[in-house]
Every structure is written in C-alpha cells, then in structure tokens.
C-alpha cells in the first residue's frame, strides 16, 4: 500500500486491510465466485488487494484425500495442517501483522 510508506502521525497507526474472501456479484458481467479459493485470492491480488501471506495450498493429491471437501479429513491431511500451524507459530513474530489464529479453507468453492 503506497500510503503506508508515509509515516503516520506519532499518536496514530496505519490501518492495513488484508482480503481473504469476497462476495459474489454477477452484475456487469463480473463474478468473483471462482471455482477455487486459490483463484479467488489471485483475483483479489489482481485488483490490488493485499492478501494474507504467507499461505500454503495443500492439494488433495498431495495428501491422498478427496478435493470435494465433503470427505473426512485424512490423517495425512491433519499432519500437513499441523505442520503448517507449527510453522506459522514459529514465524508468527516475523509477520508484518498480528494474528490470533490460523484459518484452513477448502480450495474447492463450487
């Protein structure tokens, strides 16, 4: 954000906005629905929104699970998610913003 390059007054802080979702709108021929969370995040970045970084994409093929989001979470998926959680806990202090948790989303939005 360009405005953040100018220091705020001493008694104030800049507010930063990180987008992680968007409402769908088909008016004007534009849809933000996207088939996957990954597509939506790319769409948000394309229009200039900051998105939470770092992020990680665990594909169903990588963990031997269904990509439908309706199947139970496999043991392999749970291990991968806990590894990502531990990684973020370890590097939390290095993030450019404060976090109070981790959100896991299903990539398939359909």
GROMACS elastic network, one bead per residue, 0.5 to 0.9 nm:
[ bonds ]
;  ai    aj funct       b0    kb
    1     4     6  0.56004   500
    1     5     6  0.74636   500
    1    16     6  0.82498   500
    1    48     6  0.88351   500
    1    49     6  0.88916   500
    1    50     6  0.80950   500
    2     5     6  0.55847   500
    2     6     6  0.77990   500
    3     6     6  0.58029   500
    3     7     6  0.85084   500
    3    14     6  0.85674   500
    4     7     6  0.67897   500
    4     8     6  0.79372   500
    4    14     6  0.67264   500
    4    15     6  0.87032   500
    4    16     6  0.83006   500
    7    10     6  0.83502   500
    7    13     6  0.85474   500
    7    14     6  0.82954   500
    8    11     6  0.79664   500
    8    12     6  0.59744   500
    8    13     6  0.58175   500
    8    14     6  0.62741   500
    9    12     6  0.53870   500
    9    13     6  0.74355   500
   10    13     6  0.78801   500
   16    50     6  0.86585   500
   16    97     6  0.85853   500
   17    49     6  0.78938   500
   17    50     6  0.68365   500
   17    51     6  0.83072   500
   18    49     6  0.68715   500
   18    52     6  0.58784   500
   19    22     6  0.76502   500
   19    41     6  0.81085   500
   19    44     6  0.71873   500
   19    45     6  0.87884   500
   19    49     6  0.63414   500
   19    50     6  0.61331   500
   19    51     6  0.50497   500
   19    52     6  0.71359   500
   20    37     6  0.89600   500
   20    40     6  0.84990   500
   20    41     6  0.68439   500
   20    44     6  0.82296   500
   20    50     6  0.88043   500
   20    51     6  0.60823   500
   20    52     6  0.69698   500
   21    37     6  0.83356   500
   21    40     6  0.73227   500
   21    41     6  0.75103   500
   21    44     6  0.82310   500
   22    32     6  0.67589   500
   22    33     6  0.79635   500
   22    40     6  0.78508   500
   22    44     6  0.80611   500
   23    32     6  0.69200   500
   23    33     6  0.75549   500
   24    30     6  0.86429   500
   24    31     6  0.58650   500
   24    33     6  0.52066   500
   24    34     6  0.89087   500
   25    28     6  0.83296   500
   25    29     6  0.83637   500
   25    30     6  0.64324   500
   25    31     6  0.51999   500
   25    32     6  0.63697   500
   25    33     6  0.77459   500
   26    29     6  0.53792   500
   26    30     6  0.50296   500
   26    32     6  0.78502   500
   26    33     6  0.88136   500
   27    30     6  0.61648   500
   27    31     6  0.77364   500
   28    31     6  0.86532   500
   31    34     6  0.73556   500
   32    40     6  0.66507   500
   32    43     6  0.73910   500
   32    44     6  0.86254   500
   33    36     6  0.82845   500
   33    39     6  0.88405   500
   33    40     6  0.70034   500
   33   109     6  0.77191   500
   33   110     6  0.85053   500
   34    37     6  0.72301   500
   34    38     6  0.85082   500
   34    39     6  0.57374   500
   34    40     6  0.55383   500
   34    43     6  0.84181   500
   34   109     6  0.70841   500
   34   110     6  0.80994   500
   35    38     6  0.85058   500
   35    39     6  0.68209   500
   35    40     6  0.78745   500
   35   107     6  0.82420   500
   35   108     6  0.61504   500
   35   109     6  0.51989   500
   35   110     6  0.55882   500
   36    39     6  0.52071   500
   36    40     6  0.64478   500
   36    41     6  0.87751   500
   36   106     6  0.82234   500
   36   110     6  0.73683   500
   37    40     6  0.50336   500
   37    41     6  0.61938   500
   37    42     6  0.86239   500
   37   105     6  0.76088   500
   37   106     6  0.72187   500
   37   108     6  0.64980   500
   37   109     6  0.62832   500
   38    41     6  0.52192   500
   38    42     6  0.63015   500
   38    43     6  0.86928   500
   38    57     6  0.79541   500
   38   107     6  0.64532   500
   38   108     6  0.87320   500
   39    42     6  0.50726   500
   39    43     6  0.61504   500
   39    44     6  0.87037   500
   39   107     6  0.88819   500
   40    44     6  0.62332   500
   40    45     6  0.86759   500
   41    44     6  0.50941   500
   41    45     6  0.62653   500
   41    46     6  0.85818   500
   41    51     6  0.69317   500
   42    45     6  0.51119   500
   42    46     6  0.60514   500
   42    47     6  0.87500   500
   42    51     6  0.89205   500
   43    46     6  0.50119   500
   43    47     6  0.64705   500
   43    48     6  0.88786   500
   43    49     6  0.88472   500
   44    47     6  0.53344   500
   44    48     6  0.65709   500
   44    49     6  0.53501   500
   44    50     6  0.75505   500
   44    51     6  0.74050   500
   45    48     6  0.50173   500
   45    50     6  0.61580   500
   45    51     6  0.67408   500
   46    49     6  0.74004   500
   50    53     6  0.86435   500
   51    54     6  0.89398   500
   52    55     6  0.67694   500
   53    56     6  0.88086   500
   53    95     6  0.82555   500
   54    88     6  0.85843   500
   54    95     6  0.84366   500
   56    84     6  0.76444   500
   57   107     6  0.79959   500
   58    61     6  0.84773   500
   58    62     6  0.67144   500
   58    63     6  0.74320   500
   58    77     6  0.79545   500
   58    80     6  0.76906   500
   58    81     6  0.82130   500
   58   107     6  0.85957   500
   59    62     6  0.52303   500
   59    63     6  0.67550   500
   59    64     6  0.86651   500
   59    65     6  0.84001   500
   59    67     6  0.75090   500
   59   107     6  0.82026   500
   60    63     6  0.53349   500
   60    64     6  0.57258   500
   60    66     6  0.56806   500
   60    67     6  0.51746   500
   60    68     6  0.88766   500
   60    77     6  0.83177   500
   61    64     6  0.51994   500
   61    65     6  0.65851   500
   61    66     6  0.79407   500
   61    67     6  0.81045   500
   62    65     6  0.80002   500
   62    76     6  0.88962   500
   62    77     6  0.86157   500
   63    66     6  0.89213   500
   63    74     6  0.76287   500
   63    75     6  0.86237   500
   63    76     6  0.54912   500
   63    77     6  0.54667   500
   63    80     6  0.79135   500
   64    74     6  0.76245   500
   64    76     6  0.73885   500
   64    77     6  0.79585   500
   65    68     6  0.88518   500
   65    69     6  0.89773   500
   65    71     6  0.75552   500
   65    72     6  0.83733   500
   65    73     6  0.72695   500
   65    74     6  0.63168   500
   65    76     6  0.83937   500
   65    77     6  0.74911   500
   66    69     6  0.66937   500
   66    70     6  0.77257   500
   66    71     6  0.60998   500
   66    72     6  0.85581   500
   66    73     6  0.86969   500
   67    70     6  0.80979   500
   67    71     6  0.81546   500
   67   106     6  0.80235   500
   67   107     6  0.77619   500
   67   108     6  0.67266   500
   68    71     6  0.69095   500
   68   106     6  0.83322   500
   68   107     6  0.88593   500
   68   108     6  0.65298   500
   68   110     6  0.87382   500
   69    72     6  0.79747   500
   69    73     6  0.84831   500
   69   106     6  0.60484   500
   69   107     6  0.81578   500
   69   108     6  0.70313   500
   70    73     6  0.87164   500
   71    74     6  0.84294   500
   73    76     6  0.82275   500
   73    77     6  0.61726   500
   73    78     6  0.67122   500
   74    77     6  0.51205   500
   74    78     6  0.62968   500
   74    79     6  0.87158   500
   75    78     6  0.50505   500
   75    79     6  0.62455   500
   75    80     6  0.87206   500
   76    79     6  0.51500   500
   76    80     6  0.62865   500
   76    81     6  0.86644   500
   77    80     6  0.51033   500
   77    81     6  0.61111   500
   77    82     6  0.85598   500
   78    81     6  0.51157   500
   78    82     6  0.61153   500
   78    83     6  0.85546   500
   79    82     6  0.51510   500
   79    83     6  0.61342   500
   79    84     6  0.87105   500
   80    83     6  0.50668   500
   80    84     6  0.63222   500
   80    85     6  0.86532   500
   81    84     6  0.51245   500
   81    85     6  0.61589   500
   81    86     6  0.86327   500
   81   104     6  0.80092   500
   82    86     6  0.60699   500
   82    87     6  0.84926   500
   83    86     6  0.51145   500
   83    87     6  0.61518   500
   83    88     6  0.87272   500
   84    88     6  0.62554   500
   84    89     6  0.85918   500
   85    88     6  0.52270   500
   85    89     6  0.61846   500
   85    90     6  0.86736   500
   85   101     6  0.88618   500
   85   102     6  0.69098   500
   86    90     6  0.61628   500
   86    91     6  0.86867   500
   87    90     6  0.51817   500
   87    91     6  0.63108   500
   87    92     6  0.83363   500
   88    91     6  0.50735   500
   88    92     6  0.54023   500
   88    95     6  0.89496   500
   88   102     6  0.82206   500
   89    92     6  0.51141   500
   89    93     6  0.82324   500
   90    93     6  0.77132   500
   90    94     6  0.88547   500
   91    94     6  0.53777   500
   91    95     6  0.69443   500
   92    95     6  0.55386   500
   92    97     6  0.88097   500
   92    98     6  0.77748   500
   92    99     6  0.75095   500
   93    96     6  0.82756   500
   93    97     6  0.86871   500
   93    98     6  0.80349   500
   94    97     6  0.85064   500
   95    98     6  0.70058   500
   95    99     6  0.84486   500
   99   102     6  0.77664   500
  105   108     6  0.88225   500
  106   109     6  0.71590   500
